[in-house]
Amino acid sequence: MHESLCLKLSRVPRLWRAIIDYRLAPLGLTQTRWVTLYHLWNMGDGQPQCDLARTIGVEAPSLVRTLDQLAHQGLIERRPSDEDRRTKLVYLTDKATPLLERIETVVQEAREEMLHGISDADLDHFETVLCLIEKNGQTLLSRQET
């Protein structure tokens, strides 16, 4: 049973991304682009590229191409930091706002559909369990790194 649970835990995020990707495809957004925009929107403007990469879960150099594409589309701007000229800060442009609002609507609708029929109490309990699994995983990872 527990093996099945772990397999399902690995499949659900892929399923979630596939649903969102399919629904955002008409807007011309790849997964990498919408995830980057969405995280930046949630984090707030003026994020260092390295912090944005860490939040998304990619290496900073991997994010550069996506940021170049988003800048070319006029959706973000990169500016040097006043504190450290080597650090580039990422800002959303006004052009990104309507697109992000559409992304939020798509994500919210998909979330509601995927969680349909699950009580708030069950979701709260599930979130508690997921947090514990994540905490245990972080502990294991930190042990491996030392």
C-alpha positions as CSV (number, residue, x, y, z in Angstrom):
1,M,0.0,0.0,0.0
2,H,2.7,2.5,0.9
3,E,4.6,1.8,-2.3
4,S,1.4,2.7,-4.2
5,L,1.0,5.9,-2.2
6,C,4.6,7.0,-3.2
7,L,3.9,6.3,-6.8
8,K,0.7,8.3,-6.7
9,L,2.5,11.1,-5.0
10,S,4.9,11.3,-7.9
11,R,2.2,11.1,-10.6
12,V,-0.2,13.7,-9.2
13,P,2.1,16.7,-9.9
14,R,2.7,15.5,-13.5
15,L,-1.0,15.2,-14.0
16,W,-1.6,18.7,-12.5
17,R,1.0,20.3,-14.8
18,A,-0.4,18.4,-17.8
19,I,-3.9,19.8,-17.2
20,I,-2.6,23.3,-16.7
21,D,-0.3,23.1,-19.7
22,Y,-3.2,22.0,-21.9
23,R,-5.4,24.8,-20.7
24,L,-2.7,27.5,-21.1
25,A,-1.5,26.3,-24.5
26,P,-3.9,28.6,-26.4
27,L,-2.2,31.5,-24.7
28,G,1.1,30.5,-26.2
29,L,2.7,29.7,-22.8
30,T,5.0,26.8,-22.2
31,Q,5.1,25.2,-18.8
32,T,8.5,26.9,-18.0
33,R,7.1,30.3,-18.9
34,W,3.9,30.2,-17.0
35,V,5.5,28.6,-13.9
36,T,8.1,31.4,-13.9
37,L,5.5,34.2,-14.3
38,Y,3.2,32.6,-11.7
39,H,6.0,32.3,-9.1
40,L,7.3,35.8,-9.7
41,W,3.7,37.1,-9.4
42,N,3.3,35.3,-6.1
43,M,6.7,36.3,-4.8
44,G,6.4,39.9,-5.8
45,D,8.4,42.2,-8.1
46,G,12.1,42.8,-7.7
47,Q,13.2,39.2,-7.1
48,P,16.8,38.3,-7.6
49,Q,17.1,35.8,-10.5
50,C,18.8,33.3,-8.2
51,D,15.9,33.4,-5.6
52,L,13.4,33.0,-8.4
53,A,15.3,30.0,-9.7
54,R,15.5,28.4,-6.2
55,T,11.7,28.9,-5.7
56,I,10.9,27.3,-9.0
57,G,13.4,24.5,-8.4
58,V,15.8,25.0,-11.2
59,E,19.4,26.1,-11.5
60,A,19.9,29.9,-12.1
61,P,21.6,29.4,-15.5
62,S,18.6,27.3,-16.6
63,L,16.3,30.1,-15.9
64,V,18.2,32.7,-18.0
65,R,16.8,31.4,-21.3
66,T,13.2,31.5,-20.0
67,L,13.7,35.0,-18.7
68,D,15.2,36.1,-22.0
69,Q,12.1,34.7,-23.8
70,L,9.7,36.5,-21.3
71,A,11.6,39.7,-21.7
72,H,11.4,39.4,-25.5
73,Q,7.6,39.0,-25.1
74,G,7.6,42.2,-23.0
75,L,6.3,40.3,-19.9
76,I,9.3,41.0,-17.6
77,E,12.1,43.3,-17.2
78,R,15.5,42.6,-15.6
79,R,17.3,45.4,-13.8
80,P,20.5,45.6,-11.8
81,S,20.3,45.7,-8.1
82,D,21.2,48.9,-6.3
83,E,23.0,46.9,-3.6
84,D,24.9,44.6,-5.9
85,R,25.3,45.4,-9.6
86,R,26.0,41.8,-10.4
87,T,22.6,40.8,-9.2
88,K,19.7,41.1,-11.7
89,L,16.2,41.7,-10.2
90,V,13.2,40.5,-12.2
91,Y,10.1,42.7,-12.5
92,L,6.7,42.0,-14.2
93,T,5.6,44.5,-16.8
94,D,2.1,45.9,-17.1
95,K,1.6,43.7,-20.1
96,A,1.9,40.6,-17.9
97,T,-1.0,41.5,-15.6
98,P,-3.9,40.4,-17.8
99,L,-2.0,37.2,-18.7
100,L,-1.4,36.4,-15.1
101,E,-5.0,37.0,-14.2
102,R,-6.0,34.5,-16.9
103,I,-3.4,32.0,-15.6
104,E,-4.8,32.5,-12.1
105,T,-8.3,31.7,-13.4
106,V,-7.2,28.6,-15.2
107,V,-5.2,27.4,-12.2
108,Q,-8.1,28.1,-9.8
109,E,-10.6,26.3,-12.1
110,A,-8.3,23.2,-12.4
111,R,-7.7,23.2,-8.7
112,E,-11.5,23.2,-8.0
113,E,-12.1,20.4,-10.5
114,M,-9.2,18.2,-9.2
115,L,-10.3,18.6,-5.6
116,H,-14.0,18.1,-6.4
117,G,-15.7,15.8,-3.9
118,I,-13.1,16.1,-1.2
119,S,-14.2,17.7,2.0
120,D,-12.3,20.7,3.6
121,A,-11.5,18.5,6.6
122,D,-10.0,15.8,4.4
123,L,-8.0,18.4,2.5
124,D,-6.7,19.9,5.8
125,H,-5.7,16.5,7.0
126,F,-4.0,15.6,3.7
127,E,-2.1,18.9,3.7
128,T,-0.9,18.1,7.3
129,V,0.3,14.7,6.1
130,L,2.0,16.2,3.0
131,C,3.8,18.7,5.2
132,L,5.0,15.9,7.5
133,I,6.2,13.9,4.4
134,E,8.0,17.0,3.1
135,K,9.6,17.7,6.5
136,N,10.8,14.1,6.7
137,G,12.2,14.3,3.2
138,Q,14.0,17.5,3.9
139,T,15.5,15.9,7.0
140,L,16.7,13.0,5.0
141,L,18.2,15.2,2.3
142,S,20.0,17.4,4.8
143,R,21.6,14.2,6.4
144,Q,22.8,13.1,3.0
145,E,24.4,16.4,2.2
146,T,26.4,16.4,5.4
